Amino acid sequence: MEETRGIAEQKQTPEQGLRSRITGAARELFLEHGYSKVSASEIAQALGISKKTLYREFETKEDILRAVILPKLQESAREIDAVLANKAMPFLDKLKEVMSMIGFSHQRVSAVLARDVYVHAPEVWQEIHEVKQARFRKFGTLLEEGIARGVFRSDVPVEVMLRSYTAAVDTIMAPQTLGELPCTAQVAFESLIKILFEGILEADPRKKSVRNGKAKAGVAKKTAKSIPSEKKARAGNNKKLASSTIH
């Protein structure tokens, strides 16, 4: 009986069902044609309802757009929160899961639609941007955990890591950039993550680069140590020269 009641409580009301149908139809049309090229009349026609009925549920087409995009982003944010709060999950699994979630959220919106929203619905785009920025700040807590666990280097401030990551993602995933890239948003995001965490060098050159870097650091350290000795030697020679000159 309790189970039946729970299922009944989860059923949508006629109004909620209509809103869901409207957002579903709008999502398909926006993804296929773009936001600016789809009218409210076309959304209503796809559902077999009047435009008056549609506007009873949503005041503007921008409100429909919000209902299409923002709940998905908010759902993604809740899922990321759940992963971050999971103390039992190994850190590297947690990192991979969060990266996958962020990448999937980008995959859900085509480059064409993203660019269209950016140009023709700037207020909605700003709301989307704010949600994404909050998500990136949560990623900062993951960076801090990685440093504490010795996974990430500790000689670079977390804020620098986070801003570098955020700036890179914002630039690559910007609508105008995605429209110029010869790949999907998902591939672009995955490539960016590889560069950020693995660099652009192949494994062997990367190891060689690290060895050369360490060797140069060793030479620099030896050189730094030898400088005081050389200064002392020169000082001693100068003193002897001065003494012989006097005598």
C-alpha positions in Angstrom: 0.0 0.0 0.0 2.8 2.4 1.0 4.6 1.6 -2.3 1.5 2.2 -4.4 0.9 5.6 -2.6 4.6 6.6 -3.3 4.2 5.8 -7.0 0.9 7.8 -7.1 2.6 10.8 -5.5 5.3 10.7 -8.2 2.8 10.9 -11.0 2.7 14.2 -12.8 -0.4 16.5 -12.7 -1.9 17.4 -16.1 -0.2 20.8 -15.9 3.2 19.2 -15.1 2.7 16.7 -17.9 2.0 19.4 -20.4 5.1 21.4 -19.3 7.2 18.3 -19.7 5.8 17.7 -23.2 6.5 21.3 -24.2 10.1 21.1 -23.0 10.6 17.7 -24.6 9.3 18.9 -28.0 11.3 22.2 -27.7 14.5 20.3 -26.8 14.2 18.2 -30.0 13.4 21.2 -32.2 16.2 23.4 -30.6 18.8 20.7 -31.1 17.8 20.0 -34.7 17.3 23.6 -35.9 18.8 25.9 -33.3 17.0 28.2 -30.8 16.5 31.3 -32.9 15.0 29.4 -35.9 12.3 27.7 -33.9 9.2 29.7 -33.1 6.7 29.2 -30.3 4.1 28.4 -32.9 6.2 25.6 -34.2 6.6 24.1 -30.8 2.9 24.3 -30.2 2.2 22.8 -33.6 4.5 19.9 -32.9 2.4 19.1 -29.8 -1.0 19.7 -31.4 -1.8 22.5 -29.0 -2.6 26.2 -29.5 0.0 28.9 -28.9 -2.3 30.3 -26.2 -2.1 27.0 -24.3 1.7 27.0 -24.6 1.9 30.6 -23.3 -0.3 29.6 -20.4 2.6 27.4 -19.2 5.5 29.6 -20.3 5.4 33.4 -20.6 8.2 33.6 -23.2 10.3 31.4 -25.5 13.3 32.2 -23.3 11.4 30.6 -20.4 11.0 27.5 -22.5 14.7 27.5 -23.2 15.5 27.8 -19.5 13.3 24.8 -18.8 15.1 22.9 -21.5 18.7 23.6 -20.4 19.0 24.7 -16.7 17.3 21.6 -15.0 19.9 19.4 -16.8 22.8 21.5 -15.6 21.4 21.5 -12.0 20.9 17.8 -12.1 24.5 17.4 -13.2 25.6 19.7 -10.3 23.8 17.5 -7.8 25.4 14.3 -9.3 28.8 15.9 -9.0 28.1 16.9 -5.4 27.2 13.3 -4.6 30.5 12.0 -6.1 32.5 14.6 -4.2 30.8 13.7 -1.0 31.5 10.0 -1.5 34.3 9.2 1.0 34.5 5.6 0.0 35.3 6.2 -3.7 39.0 6.1 -4.6 40.3 9.5 -5.5 41.3 8.7 -9.1 37.9 7.1 -9.7 36.3 10.2 -8.3 38.4 12.5 -10.6 37.5 10.4 -13.6 33.8 10.4 -12.7 33.6 14.1 -12.3 35.5 14.7 -15.5 33.1 12.4 -17.3 30.1 14.2 -15.9 31.4 17.6 -17.0 32.2 16.2 -20.4 28.8 14.6 -20.8 27.0 17.8 -19.9 28.9 19.5 -22.7 28.0 16.7 -25.1 24.3 17.2 -24.5 24.4 20.7 -26.1 25.5 20.9 -29.7 27.9 23.6 -30.8 25.2 25.1 -33.1 22.7 25.4 -30.3 25.3 26.8 -27.8 26.4 29.5 -30.3 22.7 30.3 -31.1 21.8 30.7 -27.4 25.0 32.8 -26.8 23.9 35.2 -29.6 20.1 35.3 -29.4 19.4 34.6 -25.7 22.3 36.4 -23.8 20.5 36.5 -20.5 19.9 32.7 -20.5 23.5 32.2 -21.6 24.7 34.2 -18.6 22.6 32.0 -16.3 24.1 28.9 -17.9 27.6 30.4 -17.4 26.9 31.1 -13.7 25.8 27.5 -13.1 29.0 26.3 -14.9 31.2 28.6 -12.8 29.7 27.2 -9.6 30.5 23.7 -10.9 34.1 24.7 -11.6 34.5 26.1 -8.0 33.4 22.6 -6.8 36.2 21.2 -8.9 38.5 23.3 -6.8 37.7 21.1 -3.8 38.7 18.1 -5.8 42.1 19.7 -6.7 42.7 20.4 -3.0 41.9 16.8 -2.1 44.3 15.7 -4.9 47.1 17.8 -3.5 46.5 16.5 0.0 46.7 12.9 -1.3 49.9 13.6 -3.3 48.2 13.1 -6.7 48.7 16.7 -7.8 51.8 18.8 -7.3 51.8 21.1 -4.3 54.1 23.8 -5.6 51.4 25.3 -7.7 48.6 27.3 -5.9 45.2 25.7 -6.2 43.8 29.0 -7.4 46.2 29.0 -10.3 45.3 25.4 -11.2 41.6 26.2 -11.0 41.8 29.4 -13.0 44.0 27.7 -15.7 41.5 24.9 -16.0 38.5 27.2 -16.0 40.0 29.6 -18.6 41.0 26.7 -20.8 37.5 25.1 -20.7 35.8 28.5 -21.2 37.9 29.2 -24.3 37.7 25.7 -25.9 34.1 25.2 -25.1 32.9 28.7 -26.1 30.3 28.5 -28.9 32.3 30.4 -31.4 35.4 28.1 -30.8 33.4 24.9 -31.0 31.9 26.1 -34.3 35.5 26.3 -35.7 36.8 23.0 -34.4 36.7 19.9 -36.6 35.4 17.7 -33.8 32.5 17.3 -31.4 32.2 19.2 -28.1 32.9 15.8 -26.3 36.1 15.2 -28.2 37.2 18.8 -27.7 36.7 18.5 -23.9 38.4 15.1 -23.7 41.4 16.4 -25.7 41.7 19.4 -23.4 41.7 17.2 -20.3 44.5 15.1 -21.8 46.6 18.2 -22.5 46.0 19.6 -19.0 46.8 16.4 -17.1 49.2 14.6 -19.5 50.7 17.4 -21.6 51.2 17.4 -25.4 54.3 15.2 -25.4 54.2 11.5 -26.0 55.3 9.2 -23.1 59.0 8.8 -24.1 59.7 12.5 -25.0 57.9 13.4 -21.8 60.2 11.2 -19.7 63.2 12.6 -21.5 62.0 16.1 -20.9 61.6 15.4 -17.2 65.1 13.9 -17.0 66.6 16.9 -18.9 64.7 19.3 -16.6 66.1 17.5 -13.5 69.6 17.5 -15.0 69.4 21.2 -15.7 68.1 21.8 -12.2 71.1 19.9 -10.8 73.5 21.9 -12.9 71.9 25.2 -11.8 72.1 24.0 -8.2 75.8 23.2 -8.5 76.4 26.5 -10.2 74.6 28.4 -7.5 76.8 26.6 -4.9 80.0 27.3 -6.7 79.4 31.0 -7.0 80.1 31.8 -3.3 83.4 29.8 -3.6 84.4 31.6 -6.7 83.6 34.9 -5.0 85.8 33.9 -2.0 88.6 32.9 -4.3 88.5 36.2 -6.1 88.4 38.1 -2.9 91.4 36.2 -1.6 93.4 36.9 -4.8 92.4 40.6 -4.6 93.6 40.7 -1.0 97.0 39.1 -1.9 97.4 41.6 -4.8 96.6 44.5 -2.6 99.1 43.3 0.0 101.9 42.8 -2.5 101.3 46.3 -4.0 101.6 47.9 -0.6 104.9 46.1 0.2 
